[in-house]
Amino acid sequence: MATLRFHELGVDDRLLKAIADLGWAKPTLIQEKAIPLAMDGKDLLARARTGSGKTAAYLIPIIQNLLQSKMSVSEQAVRILILVPTKELGHQVQQMIRQLTTYCARDVRVADISGQADISAQRPILMEKPDIVVGTPSRALVHMKQQTLCLRDTLQALVIDEADLIFSFGFEEDLKNLLCQLPKIFQSFLMSATFNEDVQAIKELVLHNPVILKLEESQLPDSSQLTQYQIQCEEEDKFLLLYTLLKLSLVRGKTIIFVNNVERSYRLKLFLEQFSIPACVLNSELPVQSRCHIIGQFNQGFYDYIIATDEQSLSDPSEKKGKKPAGKRKGGRGEKGQDSEYGVSRGIDFHNVSTVLNFDFPQSVDSYIHRAGRTARANNPGVVLTFVAHTELPLLADIEEALGGGASQESVLHPYRFRMEEVEGFRYRCRDAMRSVTKQAIKEARLKEIKEELLNSEKLKTYFEDNPRDFNLLRHDKALHPAIVKPHLKNVPDYLIPPSLRSVVDPLLRKRKRRRMQPSSSKVPAKKQFKKTQNPLRTFKYTKGNKKAATKTGAGQS
Ligand code: AMP
């Protein structure tokens, strides 16, 4: 736990005011350690887990140093370069800079060149020489080659955020080429969730005698903050269980549902659509403006459910070391229109997510950790529930081992005991819905969504800049309707609700009926409907040391 307050770290008053507006009472551990060292001009290599506040740990001292240096130099120039592996992260870093510089926005100008696809549109922005440039290595390099970004004489500091992902996203060559065009002396920061051989390689390339901050933290928050469950179920049962959890509001609050590919994301969206459960999809095919808008709206509480693809293949370590196809490596769109600079399971700050639901099992331990890190951020509680097919049990054991559980130890991922036989009554309607979601329906939905989102994206680029009040009217969770939706599936008949769940579900359904009669309340942000301290998996109780977990309602014993 940090013991100091921000003002005790010698932070500028304007920054302190912005920090107070953000509601941060005191620095996180990484901030307490990193800020004084960085303000002192030291190079830093920091390992801190996702959600630990590491973005501000480098941004606060960088902005502070910038404000100081601007007192003595008058010439406007790009002085800071922040490299990120994905466009979503670039957008987010820029937003945090804007928040932190609310009271010194004239002195600190920032440009995010990772997001916009159009290089020529970025030229005029760079011509104005913003103090801080945020971008992916490939995009920064393009501008350096075209001499729209020139850092040789002016660079003060370089940050490589999520450094462990930079190589795995195929940026190794770009990074090396880019480094050749930087001056000899500048301050460097390497921020990373893990210290692997890629980080070691980058460290040798950019850091000079760095201070290494390895916080004694586990990779995920401890069990008092993050509760992890797993349940064994095969394909059809996954759909049945998801339907039950969402329709009966057994999972509450904002939820990210992870799947492993784009096709699956639409399959799930259309399946839920059959029951009138709205959800947004988030995948690499969507234009970047739409992706960032969806994340922004989700953070503001517009949506309860996001179905996100964790597209491992785009960041497949086997494709690194420059082996990625050129179309992918250069930050363009891959063969199938997928964006290689997409990444939502990694580094992105989704706010107040109560549950991460791994509908598809993550393909690696790292992927599990990154996904789980989308909840229980800062000091908030969170739950991860992972569906495990029998073929994935060895992978589950790997995750347990990596997190320090399994074998002779107590499991880290507790069994989520749910009596599937009690929800057998729903199976027929789930099958019905699954049958309606044909390959053709998915194909149509995918095309329709991309078409709509391309239009939205254009609007996001232009119209909403002039009409910011309308910005939030654009929704991304509309039904796509390629399959016929049977109206009766929208409601859950009382006789189908398991008796053991009635006491939990009934009041909620009644509430929902009441709510439907009041149009204005449908806009109540999801986060307001969920109290921080409540466990979103509301029927579940796990008693430590007693492997027989029980639910309030009795639906959980097996
Ligand atoms: P990061 O690890 O940088 O992605 O940050 C995770 C979350 O922690 C973000 O939502 C930040 O806004 C939040 N955060 C950062 N610093 C603090 C702080 N000192 N106190 C409370 N929340 C913070």
Residues whose N, C-alpha, C, O or C-beta is under 5 A from the ligand:
A	BS01	AMP	W24 A25 K26 P27 T28 R49 T50 G51 S52 G53 K54 T55 A56 G347 D349 R377 A378
